[in-house]
Amino acid sequence: MRDETLCVKKPVVSEEGFATLATPTYRASTIPFADAEAYASRGERGPDGYTYGLHGTPTTRTLEAALSALEGAERTVLVPSGQAAITVVLLAVLMPGDTVLIPDTAYPPVAGFCENYLAPRGISHRVYDPMIGAGIEALIDDTVKLIWMESPGSTTMEVQDIPAIVAVAKRHGVLTGCDNTWATPLYFKPLAHGVDFSAQALTKYVGGHSDLLMGSIAVGDLDLRSKLKDVLRMIGIGVSPDDAALALRGLETMAVRLAHCSRVARDLAERMAARVGADRVLHPALPGCAGHAVFERDFTGASGVFSLIIPAAAEEVLQRHLTAAKTFSIGASWGGTHSLLAPMRIRRTVRKEGHQGTYLRINIGMEAPEDLWADLEPIVEAVAATR
Ligand SMILES: *Cc1c(COP(=O)(O)O)cnc(C)c1O
């Protein structure tokens, strides 16, 4: 072979005796086939076969299999973001004329997708009170094909009675999906409660270091998996094996990170509640949170994200204390090693109970708890002073 060809063709080296505890990062667009016959029959390789890099490599499949084991799932599908984990389920299930029910507390871009993408294409949505439980039955008609859930809800933290909603959905032949980003499958397993689609923003606790974006959808049967994969194939989206390798690395320490964040967050939330009053600290493991009893019944732990209600009289001083914070960063997203504060203005359309106004969403990371408290204390004092 000539030099130009030698530059392109890789020599075969022995892998004998080599092993690694890390998952190799397999990058590929083209997947070459052993012979013409194998190429011609590539469509018959089945759901786990390799045909093109976009549809999966051993790196992405390893992450999917690791997540399936945690979720108690038959298969898991990776997508490029947590938002995509939600929208791909909606795209896979809903046809023109259909309706999806979404909770008032869903991750806000979900309602945006329903209003601005699905509605113009003839797919309706109705927003429900996350505390509705079995009362969801009153909202079901022949057009309802999917009930979406998120527990606890974004920022206001209401814990949903998922088993009650799933029981109604099953009676009516309606599919259910749940955003499980907050709890991760370590603290809540949606499929074990009969949910059809368990979605997660891997961006948060699985990635764990605020440096990647990815989402996953776990399902209990192969038919649902092919519905999801069909959408991804037609639209032409997949995930980067480099990002999947980062997520696999993050997953190895997730249980320890989560246990730490869980303990510190709960301790700080209790300290805060003692100063500002139990009704102003929204942490599912504390009694001031809507759905606390359901949390105790269904979840095995709480992660490190909770909220503080900011009364109108404390809003101005909050701005000053946020800017002065030394350990916390100000920012959205969460689940990484850095603690974050995010002031959120919330106005619910269906759920009328609870504060309409500013909430402080708190993500506890890995810094020393006393440094975190030093930033939180003046905010807590300002809120307490409004009593
Ligand atoms: C962050 C988040 C998402 C979206 O994840 P991205 O990867 O940022 O798109 C969805 N749901 C919840 C509950 C989230 O916190």
The ligand as a MOL file (V3000), in Angstrom:
LIG
                    3D

  0  0  0     0  0            999 V3000
M  V30 BEGIN CTAB
M  V30 COUNTS 15 15 0 0 0
M  V30 BEGIN ATOM
M  V30 1 C -33.5260 20.6160 33.5150 0
M  V30 2 C -34.8010 19.9110 33.4540 0
M  V30 3 C -35.3260 19.4960 32.2320 0
M  V30 4 C -34.6480 19.8020 30.9270 0
M  V30 5 O -33.3670 19.2870 30.8160 0
M  V30 6 P -32.3560 19.9030 29.7280 0
M  V30 7 O -31.3360 18.8410 29.5720 0
M  V30 8 O -31.8380 21.1690 30.3080 0
M  V30 9 O -33.1570 20.1310 28.4830 0
M  V30 10 C -36.5220 18.8070 32.2350 0
M  V30 11 N -37.1690 18.5460 33.3840 0
M  V30 12 C -36.7030 18.9290 34.5720 0
M  V30 13 C -37.4670 18.6130 35.8060 0
M  V30 14 C -35.5100 19.6330 34.6440 0
M  V30 15 O -35.0620 20.0310 35.8250 0
M  V30 END ATOM
M  V30 BEGIN BOND
M  V30 1 1 1 2
M  V30 2 1 2 3
M  V30 3 2 2 14
M  V30 4 1 3 4
M  V30 5 2 3 10
M  V30 6 1 4 5
M  V30 7 1 5 6
M  V30 8 2 6 7
M  V30 9 1 6 8
M  V30 10 1 6 9
M  V30 11 1 10 11
M  V30 12 2 11 12
M  V30 13 1 12 13
M  V30 14 1 12 14
M  V30 15 1 14 15
M  V30 END BOND
M  V30 END CTAB
M  END
